[in-house]
Amino acid sequence: MPNIVIRHLLTFSKRKISMINRRHFLKSSLFVGAGTLLGEQTNILNAQTVEVSSVCSEDVPPVRKGKSVMGLCCKPLDVVRIGIIGLRRGGRAVERLSQIEGVEIVAICDLLPERVAASQAVLKKNGRKQAMEYIGEEDWRKICERDDIDLIYNATPWELHVPIALYAMDQGKHAAIEVPAALTVKDCWALVDKSEETQLHCMMLENCCYDFFELATLNMARQGVFGEVIHGEGAYFHELRGEKFLQNYKQWRLNFSIYHTGNPYPTHGLGPIAQILGINQGDRMEYLSSLSTDQYGLHNWAKANLKDDERITASERYKLGDVNTTIIRTVKGKSILIQHDTTSPRPYSRIHMIQGTKGMAVKYPEEKIALEPKPHVFLNETDQKALLDKYAHPLSKYLGEMARKVGGHGGMDYIMDWRLIYCLRNGYPLDQSVYDAAAWSSIVELSERSVVNRSASVSIPDFTRGDWKDTSPWPVIDMKNVLHG
């Protein structure tokens, strides 16, 4: 075994290791053909809000059917052969992945032929061979069944994340899923169980964990710059009123707003904070309380911008509150605040604030850091730049220039994809495990359970089944040593 692999494996040696309403599902929303696979699974987008009486989640996890995938190391792949399903978002992944060494995009799939054609043009532009094309409603199954694919890159709408991922793993494929990975606790457990059963990776594509400031604060936290990190705050503040009323959102974001409350999109703010706090790796989220305002924004926007549209009247009954605030407490006594608002006039923000015993950092609306011995004032521009340069994450240093060139939310998407491919090619554990996908995504349902029960606390399942206790936080990789031996 090469020394580089031995060193990396030694680094990790201390870790254990409602029914579907099809007439509402527009073809422009990418994919609709999950009916037969879903079986008795409820479509949460169209389901009624959870009952108040169901506020308590199960404290006892289901019996493990396979074995733990904590720190899972799979057989290295010389070339990662990928099938991409859903090209509204996945089309941008075609652009990024086709510029990463060791990748072959074997197949692409979407209901709209023009999206398939656009992705083929991208492959040609980047000197890649044309991919096999699939445009049927059930064709995602055919891609999963191919024997020349290693990874299914699932960029479909929310309700298809779980059925496609489960089928992909059943067919022997690793699964990468857009956010959130699942919308119900039941589906979160399904992803965990299937990954453990098949011993295959199932990663949620939480790109915000790979943004430059988030990576820097992760490195700083690992190096003790903030002391003991005791609190974090994250959010998804993104004004999307107009986009929610576009046809291709009608059965995606908008339908969730009609039938549900709580926080439907928690992982952008939560993911980076969870990694810094070592969630599922030495600590875990124990319980939450959640509160939502009433709904104003969508109705006001509909009245002002839509004419002779039935959705104006319907918007009076939307359940999703404009602002949701969820407070989480961890087993080790840390706290996390997560907020969601996509219907108010406000600038974009994910907050990303971390508080430690020696200082703090916050990203929005401006990157600021305050540390002992002068914690009452932020560092001046010169000192802060020097600190961020010193603690820039190795991934940022190594990939920063290329990431900014290729793009994808400022480069973080490229870093995420590159790192995923790098780990698969070398047989390393992934930065985000299926336990992270489940725990972070479970906030969707659990926050709603709390909101409808007057903010009562709700237990958060231990998707690791106790393995978090003996798992250390993933280390910050020294790219120079890893890449060059």
N, C-alpha and C positions, 0 to 999 in steps of 0.2 A: 504494500500500500504506500503511495507517495507520502513523503513527509508532510506536505501541505495538508493532506486529508487527515493524517494522524493528529497533527496539531489542532486542527479545527474540531475533530471529534473529542479530543481531550478537553478542549474548552467547554464542551457541553457534558463532560462525564459526571459532573456533580448534580445534574438535573435528572429527575425522573421524567428520564426523558418521557253554513250559509250557502250556499249553492252557487255555481257559476252562472252568471247571467250573460250568455254569449252575445245576445243582440246588442249589448252595450260595449262589447270589446272591439273597438275599431281596429281595422287592419293596420292603420298607421301607427299603432302602438307596438308594433314589431312582431309579437307572437301570441297566438291564442290557443295553440293545440295541445294543452296539457290536460284536457278533460279526462281521458281514460287513465292517465297516470295518477291524477289526483285522487281518484276513487272517492272515499268518503271525506277527504280533506276539505275543510271549509275555505272558501275564498274570502279572506278577511277584508279585502277591499270593498266588497259588496255586502258583507255580513253586518248584522245589527251590532251596535255597541255592546260591549261585554256587560253582563248583568252585575249589579251591585253585589249580589250575594256571592259572586265568584271571586271576591277580592283576594282571598288567601291563595298563594301559590303553593305547590307541593314542596315541602321541606326535605322529603326523602327522595333522592334521585332514583330513576328506574334502574333495574338490574343491568349491569354492563354485559353486553353480548359478545364483544370482542375484547381487545386489550388496549390499554392506554396508548395514545399517540402523542403524549407530551414529549417534545424533543424528537419527533419522528425523523429518522434518517432513511430515505429510500434509495434504491439503486440509482447511481449517477447516470445521467442521460447525456450522451455526446451531443446530440441535437434534440432540442425540445420541439416536438411536432404538435402544432396547435390547431384546434378548431375553434373559430370565433362565431358565437351565436348572438345575433342582435347587433345591427350595424349603425343604429342611430347614435349610440355611444361607442359601440365596438369599432366603428369606422376609424375613430381616432386611435384606438388601440392598434389597428392594422398599421397605421403610420408609425407609431412608436416601435412596435415589436419587429417590424420589418427593417429597423435600423439597429437591431441588437444581434450581436454575434451568437451563433449557436441556435438560431430560431428558424423553423420552417413553418410557414402558415399553410397548412394543408387544405383547409376547407373554410368557407365563409357562408353565413346563412342569414337571410332576412326575408320578410314578406315583400319588401319593395325592391323590384329589380334594379331601380336606379341607384339604390344604395350599394347593391352588390357590384354594379358596374363601376361606381366611384372607388370602391375598395380595390377592385382589380387594377384600376388606373394608378392607384397609389403603389401597389406592388410592382407594377411595371416601371414606374418612376424611380423606385428604389432598387431596381435591378434584381427583383425577385421573380420567380416563376409564378404563373397564374395559379390561383387556388381553385379547387373544385367548388362549384356553385350549388347552393340549395335555396329554394324560395317557397317551398310548400309549408303549410301550417304544421305538419308533423315531421318536417325534415330534420329538426334538431335531433330527433331520435337516430336518424341515419348517420349523422355526424358522430354521435356518441358511440355508435356500433362499429365504426371503422376500426380496422386493426392497425392503421398507420398513424394514429393520433395518441399523444401522451397526455395532453392537457386540454380541457374544455374551458374556454374563456367565455363566461356567461355574462353578457351585458344586456340582458332582456329586462322588461319591466318587473316590478317587485314580485308579483304573484307567481312568476315563473322561475324565480331564483332557486327555490328548493326542489321542485320536481325535476328540473334539468340537472341540478347538482347530484341528486340522489341517483338518477338514471346513469349519469356519467360515471360515478364511482362503481355502480353495479356492473358497468361495462369495462372496468379496469382503468379508468382515466382519473388523473388528478383533476380537481375542480377549483376554479377561481371564480368568485361570484361578486358582482357589483353590490353596492351598499343600499339598504341593509341586507344582510344575508338572508334573513327570515323575518316574518311579521308576527309570529306566534311563538310562545314558549314550546309548544308541541313540536313545531317545525325546527326550532333550535335543537331540541333533543334528537330529532330525526337526523340532522346533519352530523351531530356528534356520534350517534350510534353507528351511522353508516361509515364514517371515517374510521372508527375503531374496528368495525367489522372487516373492512376491506384493507386497512392499513395503508390508506392513500391520503394525500394531502387534500384538505378543503380549506381554502383561504378566502377570506373576504378582502376585496380589493379596496381597503381603506387608504386612499392616497394621501390623506392629510397627515398621516404618520410620517410621510417622507418629505414634507415641506422643509425648507432650509432652517427656519427659526425653530420649528418643532424638533428637528434633529439636533440642533445645537443645544437646546435646553435639555433634551434627553441625555446628551453627552455630559453636560454640566451637572445634571442631577446624579449621574453615575459616578462622577468624579467628586461629589460632595460639595460642590460650590454653594448650593442652597441649604446645606445642612440636611436635616431630616425633612423630606417633603411631606407635609401634613395635609395639604388641601390643593385642589385644582378646580379650575372653571373652564368650561368649553361651551360652544354654542353653534347653532346654524341659523344665523340671521341673514336671510337672502330674500329680497323682495321679488316674489314670483307671481303676483296677482294676475298679470296679463298672460303669463305662460300657462297658468293653471287652466285658463279658458281656451287655450289652443286645442284643436281637435286631438292632437297626439298626446295630450295630457288628460283627456276626458276620463279615461279609465285607469289613471295612474295616480298622480298627485291629487287631482280634483275629487276622484271617487273616495279616496281616503278621507278627504275633508268633509264629504257628505255624511259618512257613516261613523266616523271615529273621532275621538279626542286623544289627549295625551301628546307624546312626542313621537311622530312617525319617522324621524330621521336623526337619531341621536349620535350616530357613530363618528361623524366628522369632528365634533367637539370632544367626544368621549375617548376615542381611540388614542390620540397622543398622550392625553392625561393618564389613561389606564396604563400605558406602557411605562411612563415615568414612575408611577406608583407601584409598579410590579404586580398589577392585577393578574391573577391566575399564576403568578410566579412569586410566591412568598406572601401574598395577600389576596383577598378576593372581595368583591362587592357583596355585602350581606343583606341590606334592605334599602328601600327607597320610599320617599313620599313625594307626591307630585300634585301640582295645582295648575289649572289653566284659566285664563280669562274667558269671557264670552267671545263669540265670533262677531266681528264688525267688518274687518277689512275686505273680505271677499264680497259681501253683500253691497257694501258701499261702492266698490269698484264695478261690480256688475251693473248697478243702477246708473253709474256715470258713463259707462263705456259700451254697454250692450243695448241693442234696440230690437224689439219684437223677438225676444229670446226667452224661452221657457226657463232658462237657468237664472234669470233675474228673480223670479218668484221662488225658485228652488233654493236660491242662495240664502234666503231667510232662515232655512232650516239646517244649514250646515252645522255639524257638531264640533269640528276642530276649532278649539279656541285660538285666538290670534297669538297669544304668548303662553307658552308652557314653561314652567320652571320645575325641575326635578332635582331633589337633593338625595344623594346616595351616601351611605356610611359603609365603611369597610370593616372587616373583622378586626383589623389592627387599629381601629379608631381613627382612620383618615376620612376625609369628606370630599365629595365631588359635587359640583353644581353644574347641571346641564340645562341649557335653554334652547327653545325652538321658536322661530317666528318667520314665516314666509309671506305674511299678508299685511304687514305694516310698512309705511314709507320710512325706510331707514337704510343707512349704508351697510354693505356686506361686512360681516364679522364672524369669526369663530372664537373670539375672546382669547383663548389659550393663555390662561393665567395659572401660574404655579406658585405656591407659597411654601417656603421652607423655614426652618428655625434660624437660618442665617441670611435669608433674603428672599427676593421674589423676582419674577419676570412676567411680562404681559406682552402680547403681540398686537392686539387691536385696541384703539385705532392707530397706534404707533408702537413700534418695538421699543420697550423700555425695561431696564433692569435696575434693581436697587439691592445693595448688599451691605452687610456689616463692614466697617464700623459706622457707616452713615446710611442706615436703612431708610431714613425719613426723606431722602432725596434720591432722584434717579441719577445714574451715572451720566457724566457729560458725554457728548458725541464721540470724542476721541477715546476715552477710556472704555466706552461700551464697544466701539469697533474693535479695539485691541482684544477685549475679552471674547467677543464673538469669533474673531479670527483664531484665537488660541484654542477655543473649544468647538470650532466648526467640526461637524461630524465627518469621519473619514469618507462616507459615501458622498457627502456634499463636495468635499475636496476633490475626490476622484472623478465624479461624474458631473459636477456643477456646470462646466462650460457646455458639454454636450447636452445636458438636460435642458438648459435654457434655450439652446438652439433648436432642439426637437420640439420642445414645448409640452403642453399638457398641464394646464393650470400652473403655469410658471415654471414647469420642469419637474414637479413632484410626481406626476404620473409616470414620466420616463424613469425616474429613480426607482419607483415602486416596481415597474415591469422589469427593469434590469436586474434588480435584486431577486425577484421571483425566479427569473430564468437562471441566474447565477447559482442560486441554491439548488434548483432542480438539476442543473448540470453537474454539480459537485456532490450531490447526495447529502446536503446539509439540511438541518431543520429550518423551517420558514420563520420569518420574523413574527408573523401572525398565524396562530394555530386555529384549528376549528373551535377550540374552547373560547378563544377571543371572539371569533365570529358569533358564537352562540351567546356569550355573556353580553357583549355590546349590543347585539340586535334584540335581545330579550327585553330591553328597556322599552321597545315599541309597545308591546302588550302590557307590560307591568306598569308603565306610567299611566296608561289608560285605566287599568284596574284601580289604581290609587285615586285618580281624578274623580271617577264616578262614585267613589266611596268617601267623599269629603276629605281627600288627601290622607287617608289612612295608610300606615306603613305596610309595605308589601315585601315579602321575602324574595330574594333573588336566588335562583337555583345555583347550586355548585355543579357546574357542568364538568368540572375536572374529577368529580367524585373523590375529593380529598387530595388529589395529587398536587394541588397548589402548595400544600404545606411543605413539601420536600423539593420544591423547584425554585432555583435561583433565577432572578431576572436575566434575560438574555444579555450577554456582554456587548459592548460596543466594539465591533470588529476593527482590527488594525488592517486596513486594506493593503498597505505596503507589504506587510509580512504575508498576508493571505494570498495575494496575487503573485508575489515574486519569490516566496519560499525562504 
